[in-house]
C-alpha cells in the first residue's frame, strides 16, 4: 500500500504532470472560447437576417399594396387622363403649363430683348473676360 502511495506522490509531485495538466486545461479553455465566439457570431448573423427578412416582408407588403392600387379603375382613369390626354365624353380639357416652363419662357423673352444703352454686349463681355481690356469695336 505504501509503495502505491509513493508512486502516486511521485506522479503528482512531478513538474511534468503539472505542465501537462496546464496544457490540457489551456486547450479546453481555448476550445470553449472558440465555440463561444462562434456562437456569438451565429447569433449576430441570425439577428441581422431576421431584420433583413422583416424589411423584405415590409417591402413585399408595400408592393402588394401598390399592385392593388394599380388595379383600381380610379387609378387607371387618372393615368389615362394624365399620360394619354384622354377625357370623358362631354368634358373639356385645359392644359396649364408648369411653373418651370413659365419661368423658362420669361427668361427666353427677357434674353431676346436688346441690350440697353451703356451695357456691354455678350462679345464685349467675353473680350473683357479674356483680355482684360475694353473692346471698342
C-alpha positions in Angstrom: 0.0 0.0 0.0 2.9 2.3 0.9 4.5 1.7 -2.5 1.3 2.7 -4.2 1.0 5.9 -2.3 4.6 6.8 -3.0 4.1 6.1 -6.7 1.0 8.4 -6.7 3.0 11.0 -4.8 5.8 10.8 -7.3 3.3 11.2 -10.2 1.5 14.1 -8.7 4.7 15.7 -7.5 6.3 15.8 -10.9 6.5 19.1 -12.6 5.9 17.4 -15.9 2.4 16.2 -14.7 1.6 19.8 -13.7 2.7 21.2 -17.1 0.6 18.5 -18.9 -2.4 19.5 -16.8 -1.9 23.1 -17.5 -1.6 22.4 -21.2 -4.8 20.3 -21.2 -6.6 23.0 -19.3 -5.4 25.6 -21.8 -6.7 23.7 -24.8 -10.0 23.0 -23.1 -10.4 26.8 -22.3 -9.3 27.6 -25.9 -12.0 25.2 -27.3 -14.7 26.7 -25.2 -13.6 30.2 -26.2 -13.7 29.4 -29.9 -17.2 27.9 -29.5 -18.4 30.9 -27.5 -17.1 33.3 -30.2 -18.6 31.2 -33.0 -22.0 31.0 -31.2 -21.9 34.8 -30.7 -21.3 35.4 -34.4 -24.0 33.0 -35.4 -26.5 34.8 -33.1 -25.5 38.1 -34.5 -26.0 36.8 -38.1 -29.4 35.4 -37.1 -30.4 38.8 -35.8 -29.2 40.5 -39.0 -31.0 38.0 -41.2 -34.2 38.4 -39.1 -34.1 42.2 -39.6 -33.5 41.8 -43.3 -36.4 39.4 -43.5 -38.6 41.9 -41.7 -37.5 44.6 -44.2 -38.2 42.4 -47.1 -41.6 41.4 -45.7 -42.5 45.1 -45.4 -41.2 45.8 -48.9 -43.3 42.9 -50.2 -46.4 44.2 -48.4 -45.8 47.7 -50.0 -45.5 46.1 -53.4 -48.7 44.2 -52.9 -50.5 47.4 -51.8 -49.2 49.1 -54.9 -50.4 46.3 -57.2 -53.8 46.6 -55.6 -53.8 50.3 -56.2 -52.7 49.9 -59.8 -55.6 47.6 -60.5 -58.3 50.0 -59.4 -60.4 51.8 -62.0 -59.8 55.2 -60.4 -56.0 54.9 -60.9 -56.4 53.7 -64.5 -58.7 56.6 -65.2 -56.3 59.1 -63.6 -53.3 57.7 -65.6 -55.2 57.8 -68.8 -56.1 61.4 -68.2 -52.6 62.5 -67.2 -50.3 60.5 -69.5 -52.5 59.8 -72.5 -54.5 63.0 -72.5 -57.8 61.1 -72.6 -61.1 62.7 -71.4 -64.6 61.6 -70.7 -67.3 62.4 -73.2 -68.6 65.9 -72.7 -65.5 67.1 -70.8 -63.2 69.8 -72.0 -59.5 69.7 -71.2 -57.4 72.8 -70.3 -53.6 72.5 -70.3 -51.9 74.7 -67.7 -48.1 75.0 -68.1 -46.0 74.2 -65.2 -44.2 76.9 -63.2 -40.8 75.9 -64.6 -42.0 76.2 -68.1 -43.4 79.7 -67.4 -40.1 80.8 -65.9 -38.1 79.4 -68.9 -40.4 81.3 -71.3 -40.0 84.5 -69.4 -36.2 84.1 -69.3 -36.1 83.5 -73.0 -38.2 86.5 -73.8 -36.1 88.7 -71.4 -32.9 87.4 -73.0 -34.1 88.3 -76.5 -34.5 91.9 -75.6 -31.9 94.2 -77.0 -29.1 95.3 -74.7 -29.8 98.7 -73.1 -27.6 101.7 -73.7 -24.4 101.5 -71.7 -24.4 97.8 -71.1 -21.7 95.8 -73.0 -22.9 93.1 -75.4 -22.0 89.5 -75.0 -19.0 89.5 -77.3 -17.7 92.6 -75.4 -18.1 90.8 -72.1 -16.1 87.8 -73.4 -13.4 90.2 -74.8 -13.1 91.8 -71.4 -13.0 88.4 -69.6 -10.2 87.0 -71.7 -8.1 90.1 -72.4 -9.0 92.3 -69.5 -9.4 95.4 -71.8 -12.4 97.2 -73.2 -13.3 96.3 -76.7 -14.1 99.4 -78.9 -15.3 97.7 -81.9 
